[in-house]
Amino acid sequence: MEDFEFTLEDKNLSRTRVVKMPKFTLIGATTHSGNLTGPLLSRFQYKAQLLPYSVQELTEMVKTAGKRIYKLSIPESAFALVIGLSSSRPISDQVPLEI
């Protein structure tokens, strides 16, 4: 990848073919970086680790999604329950609202 070339092996012709690729930027994301090999991780120059959302931020997301997406007025006492069911992940916060 670093030289922007890809080698194809044609088993029928018993030869290899080098394909030049245009320059590109590869962006990767994972929630399990510990499962990646060192050589793969070393290819990424910038490694960012995102912090989890605070309860206050998640509460605001649930409130906004309830109003905007589901047209619901969620009682303040229900926010902690919804956030608890979602494992504190914003995308999962919407799932309990659909039930």
Backbone bond lengths (Angstrom), bond angles and torsions (degrees), N, CA, C in turn:
res aa  C-N    CA-C-N  psi(-1)  N-CA   C-N-CA  omega(-1)  CA-C   N-CA-C  phi
1 M - - - 1.452 - - 1.530 111.96 -
2 E 1.307 116.24 -36.72 1.462 118.90 -175.43 1.522 112.99 -62.37
3 D 1.332 116.81 -29.57 1.468 119.98 -179.40 1.531 111.83 -96.91
4 F 1.332 117.28 5.94 1.467 123.40 178.58 1.528 112.18 56.81
5 E 1.326 114.49 38.60 1.458 121.47 174.93 1.527 108.45 -128.09
6 F 1.313 115.52 145.61 1.451 121.52 179.01 1.517 107.64 -127.52
7 T 1.313 117.52 126.49 1.457 121.51 -177.69 1.523 109.97 -97.36
8 L 1.320 115.53 123.04 1.463 122.19 177.06 1.519 108.94 -105.47
9 E 1.311 115.78 134.99 1.455 119.97 175.89 1.520 108.75 -105.55
10 D 1.311 115.97 121.81 1.462 121.55 177.25 1.524 107.70 -98.81
11 K 1.319 116.47 103.36 1.466 120.52 -175.96 1.525 112.33 -67.46
12 N 1.325 116.95 -27.27 1.469 119.88 179.09 1.521 111.82 -70.73
13 L 1.323 116.56 -34.69 1.467 120.49 -178.04 1.518 112.50 -99.80
14 S 1.315 117.32 -2.27 1.468 122.89 179.68 1.523 112.27 53.33
15 R 1.314 116.05 43.34 1.459 119.46 177.69 1.529 108.85 -147.89
16 T 1.297 114.23 165.01 1.460 119.27 177.60 1.517 109.67 -108.80
17 R 1.306 114.77 154.21 1.459 120.62 178.82 1.522 107.90 -130.12
18 V 1.315 116.81 131.20 1.458 121.83 179.31 1.521 108.73 -99.12
19 V 1.314 115.30 124.69 1.461 121.37 179.64 1.519 108.15 -108.53
20 K 1.323 116.85 123.58 1.468 121.69 176.13 1.524 108.45 -78.77
21 M 1.310 115.52 135.93 1.460 120.44 -179.99 1.521 109.42 -114.14
22 P 1.342 117.30 147.72 1.467 119.06 175.21 1.529 109.32 -68.00
23 K 1.310 116.17 154.02 1.462 119.79 179.20 1.523 109.44 -64.11
24 F 1.319 115.21 141.29 1.457 120.85 -178.71 1.524 108.94 -149.25
25 T 1.299 115.38 166.00 1.459 121.94 175.79 1.519 107.82 -111.15
26 L 1.316 116.44 126.83 1.454 121.84 178.84 1.521 108.64 -100.34
27 I 1.320 115.96 125.62 1.458 121.50 179.10 1.517 107.44 -118.52
28 G 1.311 116.79 130.40 1.459 120.95 179.67 1.514 110.72 -124.15
29 A 1.314 115.63 154.08 1.461 121.18 177.23 1.522 108.62 -146.35
30 T 1.316 116.09 142.35 1.457 120.90 178.09 1.520 109.77 -154.01
31 T 1.299 115.08 155.52 1.465 120.06 171.95 1.524 109.85 -102.36
32 H 1.334 116.42 1.69 1.464 121.55 -178.74 1.525 110.78 -130.55
33 S 1.316 118.01 60.50 1.467 120.66 -176.66 1.527 112.05 -63.64
34 G 1.316 117.69 -23.44 1.461 120.75 178.39 1.515 113.00 -66.40
35 N 1.319 117.38 -19.08 1.463 121.42 179.54 1.528 112.74 -87.09
36 L 1.328 117.88 -5.78 1.464 121.28 -179.00 1.520 110.18 -88.77
37 T 1.309 116.35 149.58 1.462 120.70 179.84 1.528 110.65 -78.26
38 G 1.309 115.60 155.16 1.463 121.48 177.82 1.519 113.14 -56.41
39 P 1.355 118.21 -47.56 1.467 119.25 179.64 1.530 113.18 -58.98
40 L 1.331 117.43 -37.35 1.467 119.62 178.35 1.522 110.18 -68.20
41 L 1.320 117.36 -46.77 1.467 120.71 179.86 1.520 112.10 -61.41
42 S 1.324 117.53 -34.93 1.465 120.50 -177.07 1.527 112.29 -68.58
43 R 1.316 117.82 -17.13 1.468 120.82 179.48 1.524 112.42 -75.85
44 F 1.322 117.30 -17.16 1.456 121.38 179.87 1.522 109.02 -95.26
45 Q 1.328 116.44 118.36 1.460 120.31 -176.59 1.518 112.02 -73.57
46 Y 1.312 117.11 -37.63 1.464 121.04 -177.17 1.526 109.23 -110.83
47 K 1.312 115.94 122.52 1.461 121.09 179.41 1.520 108.18 -121.50
48 A 1.306 116.39 114.69 1.466 121.37 -179.91 1.518 109.14 -110.02
49 Q 1.308 115.52 142.76 1.457 120.23 174.72 1.522 107.29 -117.14
50 L 1.313 115.85 120.99 1.455 120.84 -177.60 1.522 110.30 -84.63
51 L 1.310 115.59 142.06 1.459 121.23 178.26 1.523 109.65 -87.00
52 P 1.333 117.06 148.42 1.468 118.76 177.28 1.522 111.06 -67.08
53 Y 1.327 116.13 154.13 1.463 120.77 176.53 1.524 109.71 -69.23
54 S 1.313 115.86 149.38 1.465 120.76 175.19 1.529 108.87 -78.42
55 V 1.330 116.34 164.22 1.461 121.03 177.77 1.527 109.64 -60.51
56 Q 1.317 116.75 -37.82 1.470 120.77 179.13 1.534 110.71 -63.18
57 E 1.335 117.15 -43.85 1.471 120.68 178.96 1.531 111.07 -64.85
58 L 1.337 116.89 -43.31 1.459 120.47 178.72 1.526 111.21 -64.48
59 T 1.331 116.48 -38.83 1.464 120.82 177.97 1.522 110.48 -59.82
60 E 1.324 116.50 -44.46 1.466 120.64 179.58 1.530 110.94 -64.37
61 M 1.341 117.02 -38.41 1.466 120.54 178.43 1.522 111.29 -64.70
62 V 1.339 116.82 -42.58 1.466 120.76 179.45 1.524 110.10 -64.68
63 K 1.330 115.86 -43.30 1.466 120.54 179.58 1.534 110.34 -61.03
64 T 1.323 116.47 -46.28 1.465 121.38 -178.99 1.526 111.33 -65.19
65 A 1.345 116.71 -45.91 1.471 120.21 179.69 1.521 110.71 -63.23
66 G 1.319 116.68 -39.74 1.462 120.10 178.98 1.514 111.91 -59.63
67 K 1.316 116.48 -43.93 1.471 120.75 -179.05 1.523 111.95 -74.66
68 R 1.327 116.14 -50.71 1.463 120.68 -170.73 1.529 112.72 -75.73
69 I 1.323 116.80 -46.29 1.463 120.00 -173.65 1.531 112.11 -87.78
70 Y 1.334 115.90 -45.26 1.461 119.97 -171.87 1.527 114.00 -105.30
71 K 1.329 117.12 -1.89 1.472 121.84 -179.67 1.530 111.71 54.91
72 L 1.342 115.57 40.99 1.460 121.99 -179.49 1.515 110.75 -110.46
73 S 1.312 115.46 147.82 1.457 121.01 170.13 1.525 105.63 -108.07
74 I 1.315 116.11 104.28 1.464 121.16 -174.10 1.524 109.60 -89.70
75 P 1.339 117.47 128.81 1.466 119.38 177.95 1.530 110.63 -65.19
76 E 1.321 116.03 145.27 1.473 121.48 -179.34 1.530 111.48 -52.85
77 S 1.325 117.24 -36.30 1.467 120.97 -176.99 1.533 112.43 -67.51
78 A 1.316 118.11 -17.82 1.466 121.51 -177.64 1.525 113.13 -88.19
79 F 1.327 118.10 -15.54 1.466 120.04 -176.92 1.524 112.43 -59.20
80 A 1.320 117.36 -46.68 1.468 120.71 -178.76 1.524 110.41 -61.47
81 L 1.326 117.45 -38.18 1.462 121.49 178.87 1.528 110.82 -64.52
82 V 1.319 117.22 -46.39 1.467 121.42 -179.81 1.524 110.16 -63.31
83 I 1.321 117.33 -44.63 1.467 121.15 -179.65 1.526 110.33 -65.15
84 G 1.328 117.79 -39.32 1.465 121.48 177.72 1.521 112.35 -62.91
85 L 1.319 117.34 -38.75 1.465 121.79 178.77 1.522 112.39 -69.89
86 S 1.318 116.96 -22.06 1.462 120.97 -173.91 1.517 113.88 -93.05
87 S 1.319 118.97 0.64 1.472 122.62 -176.42 1.518 111.44 60.27
88 S 1.324 117.24 26.95 1.472 124.18 177.32 1.518 113.79 60.70
89 R 1.329 117.14 31.16 1.461 121.57 175.16 1.521 107.76 -113.30
90 P 1.333 118.31 125.57 1.464 121.37 -175.42 1.521 114.43 -53.62
91 I 1.323 118.40 -42.54 1.461 119.40 -178.03 1.517 110.11 -64.84
92 S 1.333 116.50 -32.31 1.461 120.62 179.55 1.516 111.87 -78.03
93 D 1.335 117.43 -18.04 1.460 120.35 179.56 1.515 111.28 -63.02
94 Q 1.324 117.30 -27.88 1.456 120.00 -177.62 1.521 111.76 -78.95
95 V 1.325 118.04 -24.02 1.463 121.18 -177.92 1.525 111.86 -61.10
96 P 1.356 120.63 -49.61 1.463 118.91 178.46 1.526 112.65 -61.14
97 L 1.327 117.96 -25.89 1.460 120.40 179.30 1.523 111.54 -70.45
98 E 1.337 117.31 -23.84 1.459 120.91 -178.29 1.520 112.34 -82.67
99 I 1.299 117.59 -15.53 1.473 121.43 -177.09 1.509 110.45 -71.47
